[in-house]
Amino acid sequence: MVKEFQPLLSPPPISTDEWHHVFLITIPLVLLQILEYLPLPILNMYLGHLGSSTPSTLMAGQHTCIASHTRSVDLDQSENRVVLAAGGLSSLFFTTTAYSVVIGVSTAMDALTAQAYGKGRGLELGIVLQTAALCAGVLCVPLALVTFFSGSILVALGQPADIANATQQLLRWYMLEIPLVFAYEYFKRVLQGQNIVWPIVAAISAGAGVALSVGYVFVLHTSLGFVGAPLGMIGYYSTAGFLLYHLMHTPSMHFDWAAAKQNLPTFLCLSANGWLMFLSEFGGIAATSFMAGSLPDASTALSANTIYAGFRSLFGMVYLGIGFASSVRVGNALGGNLPIRAKTAAWQTVQLGSWWAAASTVSMVLVGPLYATLYTQDPAVLSEATTLFYATAPFQVTMGVWGAVQGTLRGSGRPHQGAVANVVGFVGVGVPLASVLSAYWGLVGLWVGISVGFCLCAAYGLYWLVVADWEAIADDIALQTA
């Protein structure tokens, strides 16, 4: 069997040519991830500037809404900490519950839309979209209930009552986003399945502009106060979703509700697998952040955690883009029975992730403390955030390696191995270790513990790449698609 020089992708030399392809596909995917991420931390920065030298009584009672009936909202330092902590905690809760489910369902769409388009059956994209809509209809109600009663859940998890109450107020507005997020992700996946990427970047850019403008006006210049942050995100998903819908060319699709209902069980099964893979990593990280609410001086710890998580996630978006690039290039190569090219792409994306990790490490040390001042001038919060930047900077390389390897595992049809590694590394080791270390090092101990989980996953990923039998993997995929 001819193994390596089938003209499916591109001619040799493999290494140089593959670098070209990896860079070309990584650029829009990284831009997409960064633009998608940016609005939320910037909106949280707005929350950090609600405070002023004028004291207020906005937090006088547990059930007092943090808003006033004047033109703007003035908070003292302690209230500002609660608002900033609530902003980060609401984002974390929403991502862990509602958004993780949306990502799981969207993972099923990644497979089905790409398969339909690859087979030349673009008309079937309409049926896939209908099946996804049915799935969203089933899931929206329970997700809305969890979001609506989030305050009780957070108190049960050990969060302070004032922070839990403020977080619930935000999440009840975020609840309105749930159907919008489903639609936004669905439309995006239909376009990605057809290799339409740059128009998605343009739509997301427009949505981000709307989110930041709406949030700025409502948070800082109206009596709505911190409620303006979720309103900004509603503007983001509405605008971007509207533009993505009009990019899909739905008149060219075939719709059949009967066929969509028949596909629902398979779709739900694929969604569950995707949800587990996402949540096993993110859930471990989120659990660490939730535990910050149980530390002494919880409002300071949660505020510093919000700042740190925002900066860390900004660089993490690049790792996600590199991972998607690895998934596409490795998957294409293995699908074309080109194992050497697949191996080359896998290692090159690990290199790319490692280079970005080095830049992230330097940025955490030099830029991180300055970034924190964009959120707040509270000296206690700034000190905690700065220590966190310094302590966790060396672990960035493990994030870069594991982000690329996870993409390789998806592209090679072995996502279950990545899910198992995440469960063991984060849930089995990282979170328990974080709990132990927090007794000695506080918030820093929490993140050092979860960083050890990244170390274990990265070590496994490198081991997998070293021992992988790429020819056997290519043969297996050839048999599956025959």
C-alpha angles and dihedrals in degrees: 000000000000105000115176117020103053106137096236100114114008142315127267149297082090103195098049093040093048092052087057092052094043093053094045094053096038095058099065093036092053092045090051093052094047095047090047092053103041103076097063100054091043090052088051088053088058088056090054089060097054091093125095139169090266112094119226139189097225093123096045093123137022093248097041112123113235096235136086136212093237126093094269139011124251119195131182121229097271092048090048090056091052092050093048091047091048091051093056095039093050091052090049094048093047092049094047094050116023103017094046089057091049090052091050092053090045090055088063089052090052090062100038098044093046091048093048093049093043090054090052091249100125091152089069090066087084092058091048089052091050092050089051090050090053090050091051090050090056094047104040096077099052091042090051091050092051090050094046094053095039094122093066091046092051093049089051088053090056102262117148113263096239093051092044091051093049090046091052091053090056094043093053086062091043087056088074088062096062099089090039092053091050091051093044094051093043094052091045093052093049089055094044090051087060092048092251103143113140094059087055089055090053093049092049091049090056091047092050091052091053092047094052094045095047092044094049093052097044098041101043105023108036138055090253090084115173092005086076090076096069089040088058091053091048087056090050097053093041094052098041093042092051092052094045091051091056091048093057097072092220094184088072092057128089118232125200119163093193092056090044091055091050090054094050099092092051091044092052091049092053090046092054091054092050092047092053092051093051097041096046089066102030093041091058091051092044092050089056091053092047089054089059087074090065094055123102110275090020096185092058092046094048093046092051089045091053091053094046094045091051094054093042093049092050090062090039090063088069090054088054091051091050089049091053089049090052091049093052098044096042092044093049092048095048091045088055091047093247104138097167091053090048091052090047092051092048094053093041092055089049088054091048091050091049092051091051090047090057090053090047091053093053091045093052091055099041105027104025097079091048091048089055091061089063088068103042147343093220104131094210093053093044092051093050093047093048092052089050092052092052096045098050101037094094091058094063094094090063090056091051094050096044094045091057095043092051088057090050091051091052092047093049093051095252106111091136089069090055091048092052091048091050093049092050097040100043108021098030100039113004101054097044090046090048090053091052096045093048089068088064106027104023116209092358089056091054093056095041088056094052090044089059086058089057089050092055093047093047091050090052091047093053090046090051092051092049096051099033115126098217095183091054091048091051091049092050092052091047090055093047093052097039 
